[in-house]
Amino acid sequence: MADFTGTTTVAAADDVLFAFLSDVHNLPKYFARMTSAEPGEGNEVRTTAALPDGSQVEGNAWFEVTDDTRHLAWGSEGENGYRGDLDVRSVGDDRSEVEVHLHTERVTEDTDGSIQGGVDETLAAIKQLVERAGALDA
């Protein structure tokens, strides 16, 4: 069992940033290794991801959005106990803090670094999309 956490500050208002991050169609734009995400019924999301070895994996996950607290939660069924959450908080005029937590039951010395690396890549992608690529300007 292991938990992974990361935080970054982004030059964007929390409400606008959260609206972008909570849209299922935007998940592959910032989640490390995710290549597609399509809404299913209720809180279900169908995803495809590229694994570190280059193989593709498809699956169903759940994805919950709590607008009033700017909180996202997600996870998948299975033995790995995979779940995570993301929080967006205002830290000043048009600046937000994004914090990501991941939990998994299946971790080895080989995967430990790649999981934390995925958290770090996700946060870097959010920052880059917003601050350099203008993802919120559309």
TORVEXNU-716273 format. One record per residue: residue number from 1; residue in one letter; z, x, y of N, C-alpha, C, O in turn. Coordinates in steps of 0.2 Angstrom, whole numbers. Layout:
BEGIN
+-----+------+-------+-------+-------+-------+-------+-------+-------+-------+-------+-------+-------+-------+
| pos | code |   n_z |   n_x |   n_y |  ca_z |  ca_x |  ca_y |   c_z |   c_x |   c_y |   o_z |   o_x |   o_y |
+-----+------+-------+-------+-------+-------+-------+-------+-------+-------+-------+-------+-------+-------+
| NUM |    a |     Z |     X |     Y |     Z |     X |     Y |     Z |     X |     Y |     Z |     X |     Y |
...
+-----+------+-------+-------+-------+-------+-------+-------+-------+-------+-------+-------+-------+-------+
# end
This chain:
BEGIN
+-----+------+-------+-------+-------+-------+-------+-------+-------+-------+-------+-------+-------+-------+
| pos | code |   n_z |   n_x |   n_y |  ca_z |  ca_x |  ca_y |   c_z |   c_x |   c_y |   o_z |   o_x |   o_y |
+-----+------+-------+-------+-------+-------+-------+-------+-------+-------+-------+-------+-------+-------+
|   1 |    m |     0 |     4 |    -6 |     0 |     0 |     0 |     0 |     4 |     6 |     4 |    10 |     6 |
|   2 |    a |    -4 |     2 |    11 |    -4 |     6 |    17 |    -6 |     2 |    23 |   -10 |    -3 |    23 |
|   3 |    d |    -4 |     4 |    29 |    -6 |     1 |    35 |    -9 |     6 |    40 |    -7 |    12 |    40 |
|   4 |    f |   -13 |     4 |    44 |   -17 |     8 |    49 |   -17 |     5 |    55 |   -18 |    -2 |    56 |
|   5 |    t |   -16 |     8 |    61 |   -16 |     5 |    67 |   -20 |    10 |    72 |   -20 |    16 |    71 |
|   6 |    g |   -23 |     7 |    77 |   -26 |    10 |    83 |   -26 |     6 |    89 |   -26 |     0 |    89 |
|   7 |    t |   -26 |     9 |    95 |   -26 |     6 |   101 |   -31 |    10 |   106 |   -32 |    16 |   106 |
|   8 |    t |   -34 |     6 |   110 |   -39 |     9 |   116 |   -38 |     4 |   122 |   -36 |    -2 |   121 |
|   9 |    t |   -40 |     7 |   127 |   -40 |     3 |   134 |   -47 |     2 |   136 |   -51 |     7 |   135 |
|  10 |    v |   -49 |    -4 |   138 |   -56 |    -5 |   139 |   -57 |    -8 |   146 |   -53 |   -12 |   148 |
|  11 |    a |   -62 |    -6 |   150 |   -63 |    -8 |   157 |   -66 |   -15 |   157 |   -72 |   -16 |   158 |
|  12 |    a |   -62 |   -20 |   155 |   -65 |   -27 |   155 |   -59 |   -32 |   155 |   -53 |   -30 |   153 |
|  13 |    a |   -60 |   -38 |   158 |   -55 |   -43 |   159 |   -54 |   -45 |   152 |   -58 |   -46 |   147 |
|  14 |    d |   -47 |   -47 |   150 |   -45 |   -49 |   143 |   -49 |   -55 |   141 |   -50 |   -55 |   135 |
|  15 |    d |   -50 |   -60 |   145 |   -53 |   -66 |   143 |   -60 |   -65 |   141 |   -62 |   -68 |   136 |
|  16 |    v |   -64 |   -62 |   145 |   -71 |   -60 |   144 |   -71 |   -56 |   137 |   -76 |   -57 |   133 |
|  17 |    l |   -67 |   -51 |   137 |   -68 |   -46 |   131 |   -66 |   -50 |   125 |   -69 |   -49 |   120 |
|  18 |    f |   -61 |   -54 |   125 |   -59 |   -58 |   119 |   -64 |   -63 |   117 |   -66 |   -64 |   111 |
|  19 |    a |   -68 |   -66 |   122 |   -73 |   -71 |   120 |   -78 |   -67 |   116 |   -81 |   -70 |   111 |
|  20 |    f |   -80 |   -61 |   118 |   -85 |   -57 |   115 |   -83 |   -55 |   108 |   -86 |   -56 |   103 |
|  21 |    l |   -77 |   -52 |   107 |   -74 |   -50 |   101 |   -73 |   -56 |    96 |   -73 |   -54 |    90 |
|  22 |    s |   -72 |   -62 |    98 |   -70 |   -67 |    93 |   -76 |   -71 |    91 |   -76 |   -75 |    87 |
|  23 |    d |   -82 |   -69 |    93 |   -88 |   -72 |    91 |   -90 |   -69 |    84 |   -92 |   -63 |    84 |
|  24 |    v |   -90 |   -73 |    79 |   -92 |   -70 |    72 |   -99 |   -66 |    73 |   -99 |   -61 |    69 |
|  25 |    h |  -104 |   -68 |    76 |  -110 |   -65 |    76 |  -110 |   -58 |    79 |  -114 |   -54 |    78 |
|  26 |    n |  -104 |   -57 |    83 |  -104 |   -50 |    86 |  -100 |   -45 |    82 |  -100 |   -39 |    83 |
|  27 |    l |   -97 |   -47 |    76 |   -93 |   -43 |    72 |   -97 |   -36 |    70 |   -94 |   -31 |    70 |
|  28 |    p |  -103 |   -37 |    68 |  -106 |   -31 |    66 |  -108 |   -26 |    71 |  -109 |   -20 |    70 |
|  29 |    k |  -107 |   -28 |    77 |  -109 |   -24 |    83 |  -103 |   -19 |    84 |  -104 |   -14 |    87 |
|  30 |    y |   -97 |   -21 |    82 |   -91 |   -16 |    83 |   -87 |   -15 |    77 |   -84 |   -10 |    77 |
|  31 |    f |   -87 |   -18 |    72 |   -84 |   -17 |    66 |   -87 |   -11 |    62 |   -93 |   -12 |    60 |
|  32 |    a |   -84 |    -6 |    61 |   -87 |     0 |    57 |   -89 |    -2 |    50 |   -85 |    -6 |    47 |
|  33 |    r |   -95 |     0 |    48 |   -98 |    -2 |    42 |  -100 |    -9 |    41 |  -104 |   -10 |    36 |
|  34 |    m |   -99 |   -14 |    45 |  -101 |   -21 |    44 |  -108 |   -21 |    46 |  -110 |   -19 |    52 |
|  35 |    t |  -112 |   -24 |    42 |  -120 |   -24 |    44 |  -122 |   -31 |    45 |  -127 |   -32 |    49 |
|  36 |    s |  -118 |   -36 |    43 |  -120 |   -43 |    45 |  -113 |   -48 |    44 |  -109 |   -46 |    40 |
|  37 |    a |  -113 |   -53 |    48 |  -108 |   -58 |    47 |  -110 |   -65 |    49 |  -113 |   -65 |    55 |
|  38 |    e |  -110 |   -70 |    45 |  -112 |   -76 |    46 |  -106 |   -81 |    45 |  -103 |   -81 |    40 |
|  39 |    p |  -105 |   -86 |    50 |  -100 |   -91 |    49 |  -101 |   -95 |    42 |  -107 |   -97 |    41 |
|  40 |    g |   -96 |   -97 |    39 |   -97 |  -102 |    33 |   -93 |  -108 |    35 |   -93 |  -110 |    41 |
|  41 |    e |   -90 |  -111 |    30 |   -86 |  -117 |    32 |   -79 |  -116 |    34 |   -76 |  -111 |    31 |
|  42 |    g |   -77 |  -119 |    38 |   -70 |  -118 |    41 |   -69 |  -111 |    44 |   -73 |  -109 |    48 |
|  43 |    n |   -64 |  -107 |    41 |   -63 |  -101 |    44 |   -67 |   -95 |    40 |   -65 |   -89 |    40 |
|  44 |    e |   -71 |   -97 |    35 |   -75 |   -93 |    31 |   -80 |   -89 |    34 |   -84 |   -92 |    38 |
|  45 |    v |   -81 |   -83 |    33 |   -86 |   -78 |    35 |   -89 |   -75 |    29 |   -86 |   -72 |    25 |
|  46 |    r |   -96 |   -75 |    29 |  -100 |   -71 |    24 |  -102 |   -64 |    27 |  -105 |   -64 |    32 |
|  47 |    t |  -100 |   -59 |    24 |  -101 |   -52 |    27 |  -105 |   -48 |    22 |  -105 |   -49 |    16 |
|  48 |    t |  -108 |   -43 |    25 |  -111 |   -37 |    21 |  -109 |   -31 |    25 |  -109 |   -31 |    31 |
|  49 |    a |  -107 |   -26 |    21 |  -105 |   -20 |    24 |  -108 |   -14 |    20 |  -109 |   -14 |    14 |
|  50 |    a |  -109 |    -8 |    23 |  -111 |    -2 |    20 |  -105 |     2 |    18 |  -101 |     4 |    23 |
|  51 |    l |  -104 |     4 |    12 |   -98 |     8 |    10 |  -100 |    15 |    12 |  -105 |    17 |    13 |
|  52 |    p |   -94 |    20 |    12 |   -95 |    27 |    14 |  -100 |    30 |     9 |  -103 |    35 |    11 |
|  53 |    d |  -101 |    28 |     3 |  -105 |    31 |    -2 |  -113 |    29 |    -1 |  -117 |    31 |    -5 |
|  54 |    g |  -114 |    24 |     4 |  -120 |    22 |     5 |  -122 |    15 |     2 |  -127 |    12 |     4 |
|  55 |    s |  -118 |    13 |    -3 |  -120 |     6 |    -6 |  -118 |     1 |    -2 |  -114 |     1 |     3 |
|  56 |    q |  -121 |    -5 |    -3 |  -119 |   -11 |     1 |  -115 |   -16 |    -3 |  -115 |   -16 |    -9 |
|  57 |    v |  -110 |   -19 |     0 |  -106 |   -24 |    -3 |  -106 |   -31 |     1 |  -106 |   -30 |     7 |
|  58 |    e |  -107 |   -36 |    -3 |  -106 |   -43 |     1 |  -100 |   -46 |    -1 |   -98 |   -45 |    -7 |
|  59 |    g |   -98 |   -51 |     3 |   -92 |   -54 |     1 |   -90 |   -60 |     6 |   -93 |   -60 |    11 |
|  60 |    n |   -85 |   -64 |     4 |   -83 |   -69 |     9 |   -76 |   -67 |    11 |   -72 |   -64 |     8 |
|  61 |    a |   -75 |   -68 |    18 |   -68 |   -66 |    21 |   -66 |   -73 |    25 |   -70 |   -77 |    26 |
|  62 |    w |   -60 |   -72 |    27 |   -58 |   -77 |    32 |   -57 |   -74 |    38 |   -55 |   -68 |    39 |
|  63 |    f |   -58 |   -78 |    44 |   -58 |   -75 |    51 |   -55 |   -81 |    55 |   -57 |   -86 |    56 |
|  64 |    e |   -49 |   -79 |    58 |   -45 |   -84 |    62 |   -45 |   -82 |    69 |   -43 |   -76 |    71 |
|  65 |    v |   -46 |   -86 |    74 |   -46 |   -85 |    81 |   -40 |   -89 |    84 |   -40 |   -95 |    84 |
|  66 |    t |   -36 |   -86 |    88 |   -31 |   -89 |    92 |   -32 |   -87 |    99 |   -30 |   -82 |   102 |
|  67 |    d |   -35 |   -92 |   103 |   -37 |   -91 |   109 |   -32 |   -90 |   114 |   -32 |   -85 |   118 |
|  68 |    d |   -26 |   -94 |   114 |   -21 |   -93 |   119 |   -17 |   -87 |   119 |   -14 |   -85 |   124 |
|  69 |    t |   -17 |   -83 |   113 |   -13 |   -77 |   113 |   -18 |   -71 |   112 |   -16 |   -65 |   111 |
|  70 |    r |   -25 |   -73 |   112 |   -30 |   -68 |   111 |   -29 |   -63 |   105 |   -29 |   -57 |   105 |
|  71 |    h |   -29 |   -67 |    99 |   -27 |   -64 |    93 |   -32 |   -66 |    88 |   -34 |   -72 |    87 |
|  72 |    l |   -35 |   -61 |    84 |   -39 |   -62 |    79 |   -36 |   -60 |    72 |   -32 |   -55 |    73 |
|  73 |    a |   -37 |   -63 |    67 |   -34 |   -61 |    60 |   -40 |   -62 |    55 |   -44 |   -67 |    56 |
|  74 |    w |   -40 |   -58 |    50 |   -45 |   -58 |    45 |   -43 |   -55 |    39 |   -37 |   -52 |    39 |
|  75 |    g |   -46 |   -57 |    33 |   -44 |   -54 |    27 |   -49 |   -56 |    22 |   -54 |   -60 |    23 |
|  76 |    s |   -48 |   -54 |    16 |   -52 |   -56 |    10 |   -48 |   -57 |     4 |   -42 |   -54 |     3 |
|  77 |    e |   -50 |   -61 |    -1 |   -46 |   -62 |    -7 |   -47 |   -56 |   -11 |   -52 |   -52 |   -11 |
|  78 |    g |   -43 |   -55 |   -16 |   -44 |   -49 |   -21 |   -38 |   -45 |   -21 |   -33 |   -46 |   -18 |
|  79 |    e |   -38 |   -40 |   -26 |   -33 |   -36 |   -28 |   -31 |   -31 |   -22 |   -25 |   -29 |   -22 |
|  80 |    n |   -35 |   -30 |   -18 |   -34 |   -25 |   -13 |   -30 |   -27 |    -7 |   -27 |   -23 |    -3 |
|  81 |    g |   -28 |   -34 |    -7 |   -24 |   -36 |    -1 |   -26 |   -35 |     6 |   -22 |   -34 |    10 |
|  82 |    y |   -33 |   -34 |     7 |   -35 |   -32 |    13 |   -34 |   -38 |    18 |   -36 |   -43 |    17 |
|  83 |    r |   -32 |   -36 |    24 |   -31 |   -40 |    30 |   -30 |   -36 |    36 |   -28 |   -30 |    36 |
|  84 |    g |   -32 |   -39 |    42 |   -31 |   -36 |    48 |   -30 |   -40 |    54 |   -31 |   -46 |    53 |
|  85 |    d |   -28 |   -38 |    59 |   -28 |   -42 |    65 |   -30 |   -37 |    71 |   -29 |   -31 |    71 |
|  86 |    l |   -32 |   -41 |    77 |   -34 |   -38 |    83 |   -31 |   -42 |    89 |   -31 |   -48 |    89 |
|  87 |    d |   -28 |   -38 |    93 |   -25 |   -41 |    99 |   -28 |   -38 |   105 |   -29 |   -32 |   106 |
|  88 |    v |   -29 |   -43 |   110 |   -32 |   -41 |   117 |   -27 |   -43 |   122 |   -24 |   -48 |   122 |
|  89 |    r |   -24 |   -38 |   126 |   -19 |   -39 |   131 |   -22 |   -36 |   138 |   -25 |   -31 |   138 |
|  90 |    s |   -21 |   -40 |   143 |   -22 |   -37 |   150 |   -17 |   -32 |   152 |   -11 |   -32 |   151 |
|  91 |    v |   -20 |   -26 |   155 |   -16 |   -21 |   157 |   -17 |   -19 |   164 |   -16 |   -14 |   167 |
|  92 |    g |   -20 |   -24 |   168 |   -22 |   -23 |   175 |   -28 |   -27 |   177 |   -31 |   -30 |   172 |
|  93 |    d |   -30 |   -26 |   183 |   -36 |   -29 |   185 |   -42 |   -26 |   181 |   -44 |   -21 |   181 |
|  94 |    d |   -45 |   -31 |   178 |   -51 |   -30 |   174 |   -50 |   -24 |   169 |   -55 |   -20 |   168 |
|  95 |    r |   -44 |   -23 |   166 |   -43 |   -18 |   161 |   -39 |   -22 |   155 |   -35 |   -26 |   156 |
|  96 |    s |   -41 |   -20 |   149 |   -38 |   -23 |   143 |   -36 |   -18 |   138 |   -39 |   -13 |   138 |
|  97 |    e |   -31 |   -19 |   134 |   -29 |   -15 |   129 |   -31 |   -19 |   122 |   -30 |   -25 |   122 |
|  98 |    v |   -34 |   -15 |   118 |   -36 |   -18 |   111 |   -32 |   -14 |   106 |   -32 |    -8 |   106 |
|  99 |    e |   -29 |   -18 |   102 |   -25 |   -15 |    96 |   -27 |   -18 |    90 |   -28 |   -24 |    89 |
| 100 |    v |   -29 |   -14 |    85 |   -31 |   -16 |    78 |   -26 |   -13 |    73 |   -23 |    -8 |    73 |
| 101 |    h |   -24 |   -18 |    68 |   -20 |   -16 |    63 |   -24 |   -18 |    56 |   -27 |   -23 |    56 |
| 102 |    l |   -24 |   -14 |    51 |   -26 |   -15 |    45 |   -21 |   -14 |    39 |   -17 |   -10 |    40 |
| 103 |    h |   -21 |   -18 |    34 |   -17 |   -17 |    28 |   -21 |   -18 |    22 |   -26 |   -22 |    22 |
| 104 |    t |   -20 |   -13 |    17 |   -23 |   -14 |    11 |   -18 |   -11 |     6 |   -14 |    -7 |     7 |
| 105 |    e |   -19 |   -14 |     0 |   -14 |   -12 |    -6 |   -17 |    -7 |   -10 |   -14 |    -3 |   -13 |
| 106 |    r |   -24 |    -6 |    -9 |   -27 |     0 |   -13 |   -29 |     5 |    -8 |   -34 |     5 |    -4 |
| 107 |    v |   -26 |    11 |    -9 |   -27 |    17 |    -5 |   -26 |    23 |    -9 |   -21 |    23 |   -13 |
| 108 |    t |   -30 |    28 |    -8 |   -29 |    34 |   -12 |   -30 |    40 |    -7 |   -31 |    38 |    -1 |
| 109 |    e |   -28 |    46 |    -9 |   -29 |    51 |    -4 |   -36 |    52 |    -1 |   -37 |    54 |     4 |
| 110 |    d |   -41 |    50 |    -6 |   -48 |    50 |    -4 |   -50 |    45 |     2 |   -54 |    46 |     6 |
| 111 |    t |   -47 |    39 |     1 |   -49 |    33 |     6 |   -44 |    33 |    12 |   -46 |    30 |    17 |
| 112 |    d |   -38 |    36 |    12 |   -34 |    35 |    17 |   -37 |    37 |    24 |   -36 |    33 |    29 |
| 113 |    g |   -40 |    43 |    24 |   -43 |    45 |    30 |   -49 |    41 |    32 |   -50 |    40 |    38 |
| 114 |    s |   -53 |    38 |    27 |   -59 |    34 |    29 |   -57 |    28 |    32 |   -60 |    25 |    36 |
| 115 |    i |   -51 |    25 |    30 |   -49 |    19 |    33 |   -47 |    20 |    40 |   -48 |    16 |    44 |
| 116 |    q |   -42 |    25 |    41 |   -40 |    26 |    48 |   -47 |    28 |    52 |   -47 |    26 |    58 |
| 117 |    g |   -51 |    31 |    49 |   -57 |    33 |    53 |   -61 |    26 |    55 |   -64 |    26 |    60 |
| 118 |    g |   -61 |    21 |    50 |   -64 |    15 |    52 |   -61 |    11 |    57 |   -65 |     8 |    62 |
| 119 |    v |   -54 |    12 |    58 |   -51 |     9 |    63 |   -53 |    12 |    70 |   -54 |     9 |    75 |
| 120 |    d |   -53 |    19 |    70 |   -55 |    23 |    76 |   -62 |    22 |    78 |   -63 |    21 |    84 |
| 121 |    e |   -66 |    21 |    73 |   -73 |    20 |    75 |   -74 |    13 |    78 |   -78 |    12 |    82 |
| 122 |    t |   -71 |     8 |    75 |   -71 |     1 |    78 |   -69 |     1 |    85 |   -72 |    -2 |    89 |
| 123 |    l |   -63 |     4 |    86 |   -61 |     4 |    93 |   -65 |     8 |    98 |   -67 |     6 |   104 |
| 124 |    a |   -68 |    13 |    96 |   -73 |    17 |   100 |   -79 |    13 |   101 |   -82 |    13 |   106 |
| 125 |    a |   -82 |     9 |    96 |   -87 |     5 |    97 |   -86 |     0 |   102 |   -91 |    -2 |   106 |
| 126 |    i |   -80 |    -3 |   102 |   -79 |    -9 |   107 |   -79 |    -6 |   114 |   -82 |    -8 |   118 |
| 127 |    k |   -76 |     0 |   115 |   -76 |     3 |   121 |   -83 |     5 |   123 |   -85 |     4 |   129 |
| 128 |    q |   -87 |     8 |   119 |   -94 |    10 |   121 |   -98 |     4 |   122 |  -102 |     4 |   127 |
| 129 |    l |   -98 |    -1 |   118 |  -102 |    -7 |   119 |  -100 |   -10 |   126 |  -105 |   -12 |   130 |
| 130 |    v |   -94 |   -11 |   128 |   -92 |   -14 |   134 |   -93 |    -9 |   140 |   -96 |   -11 |   145 |
| 131 |    e |   -91 |    -3 |   140 |   -91 |     1 |   146 |   -98 |     5 |   147 |  -100 |     7 |   152 |
| 132 |    r |  -102 |     6 |   141 |  -108 |    10 |   142 |  -114 |     5 |   141 |  -119 |     6 |   144 |
| 133 |    a |  -114 |     1 |   136 |  -119 |    -3 |   134 |  -120 |   -10 |   138 |  -125 |   -13 |   138 |
| 134 |    g |  -114 |   -11 |   141 |  -114 |   -18 |   145 |  -115 |   -24 |   141 |  -118 |   -29 |   143 |
| 135 |    a |  -111 |   -24 |   135 |  -112 |   -30 |   131 |  -109 |   -36 |   134 |  -111 |   -42 |   132 |
| 136 |    l |  -105 |   -36 |   139 |  -102 |   -42 |   142 |  -106 |   -44 |   148 |  -104 |   -49 |   151 |
| 137 |    d |  -111 |   -40 |   150 |  -115 |   -42 |   155 |  -120 |   -47 |   154 |  -123 |   -50 |   159 |
| 138 |    a |  -121 |   -49 |   148 |  -126 |   -54 |   146 |  -125 |   -61 |   147 |  -128 |   -65 |   146 |
+-----+------+-------+-------+-------+-------+-------+-------+-------+-------+-------+-------+-------+-------+
# end
